[in-house]
């Protein structure tokens, strides 16, 4: 049985394996780390917790808040907004990113993202494990391929680079 590879519509650079010999080493995205101070991390988490209370989550009963830090030092926050047509639901991370683009334009560069989540019935808004979904990881990567993500893991507060959460992310630029 022979397999015939399909012709890709993606640019040649985007079709390459995103490993060690990928376009990232050519563009300098490889080993660089984003540094975010503890005070900035706490500011992001506070913003995410505050906006989480505005979430519209009548179907999942799970509120999520997110805050992004841009390369210009601005913070944008967003919450999840569910819809009767589940596919039309928007996650908190994408709400924050889309708000930043709406205000500052398409040149957005994300340095960091904080994500918090809580069941609606949780009166004290204590966080529960909550990381960005796959779609949000790809959108974060589009605007912040070196972004650091702060979130609640099973054993407490965690942080990861977006490339650790989405090791094969891509950009068509």
N, C-alpha and C positions, 0 to 999 in steps of 0.2 A: 504494500500500500504506500503510495507516494503522497506526500503533503506538498501542496503548492502554496507558498507564502503569498498572502494578500499584499497588494501594493498599499503602502501606508500613505495617508494624506497629510501626515505630520511632517514638519520640516525635518531635515536630516539630523540636526542637533537634538531635537526632542525625541527621536527614535533611539538614540544611543542608550546603552545601559547606564543607569544613574549610580554606578558604583565608583570605585577608585579612579577609573580612567574616563570619567564622564565630563560633560560640559561644565560641571561645577568647578573642577580643578582649573579649567580654562578661564572661568569668570571670577575666581577667587572665593567661591562659596564653600569650598571644602572644609577647612579646619577652623575657621573663625568662630568665635563664641560671642554671644551678646551678653554684656554685663548689665545687671540691673541692681540698684542698691536695695537694701532691706526696706528703707523708708518708701521707695517707689513701689516695691512689691506690695507693701501694706496699703498704700494709697489705691493701687489697682484693685486689690481684694475688697477694700471698703466700698469702692465705686461699684464693683460687681454685686456685692451683697445688697447695697442700697437699691439698685435697679432691679434686682431679682424680685423684690416685693411687688413690682409692677407687672410681672409676667401674667400672660393670659393663658392659663393651662387647664381649661375645664375638662379635657379628655384624659390627659395623662396624670393630672394632679401633681405634676412635678415641675416646680419653678426653677429656671436657670437664669443666672445673671452672668454677664461677661463684660470685661473692660479691656480695651487695647491701649497700648502706649505707642504713639507714632514716633518716627525719627525726629520730628519737630518738637517732641516733648509734650504733646497734647494727649489727653485721655478722652476716649469715647466709650460710652457704655451702651449695652443693649440687653434686652431680655427675650425669652422665647415667646412667640406669639403663635398659638395653635389655631387650627381652622377645622371646620366640620369636614372639609375635604383634606384629609391628613397630608397629602402631598403638598398642599399649599402652606403648611406650617413652616415657620422660619425660626431657626435656632438663635440663641442669644449672641453667639460669636459672630454670625453673619449679620445680625441686626446691627451690632456695634461697628463692624467693618463697613457695611453699606452706609451707615450714618456718617462715618468719617469721610467716605468718598463723596457723599452728597454735600458735605460742608467744605471740604478742602480739595476735591478733584481727584482724578484718577492716578496721580503720582504717589499715592499712599505707600509708605514704607513702615511696616509694623516691626517694632522692637520686642514687644512683650504682650502677652495675653493672660488675663486671670479669668478663671471659670469657677463658679460656685453653683451648687444645686441643692434643693431642699424639697421634700414632699410638702404639699400645700398644708397638710394637717400638722406639720412641725411648727408649733407656735414660736419657738425660740430661734428659728432660722439657722440652727446649727447645720453646717454643711455635711453632706454625705458624699461618698465617692462619685466623682463626675468629671469626665474628660471630654474633650471635643469629639463629636462624631466624625466619621470618615469624610463626609462632604465638607464640614467645617475645617478639618485638617488641611484639605486641599486648597480651600479658599484662603486660609491663613498663610499657607505656603506661597501662594500666588503673590501675596503682598509682603511677606516676611519670611523668606527662606532661611533666615538666621534667627528667627524669633524664639524666645524662651516662653514656655507655657507653664503657668502656675495653676495647680488644681489640687483637689482633695483625692488622695488615693485610699486604698483599703486600710493602710496603717498610718494615716495622717497626711500632712501637707507634703506635696511633691512638686518638683519642677523638672521639666524635660525640654530639650530642644525640639522644635517641630520636626526636624529631620529624624529624631528618634521615634516620634509618634507616627510619622509618615515617611518611612525610609525611601520610598520610590516616588516622591512628589515630583511634579514636572511643571514647567512654565514654557509657553510657546513663544516667548519673546526672543 
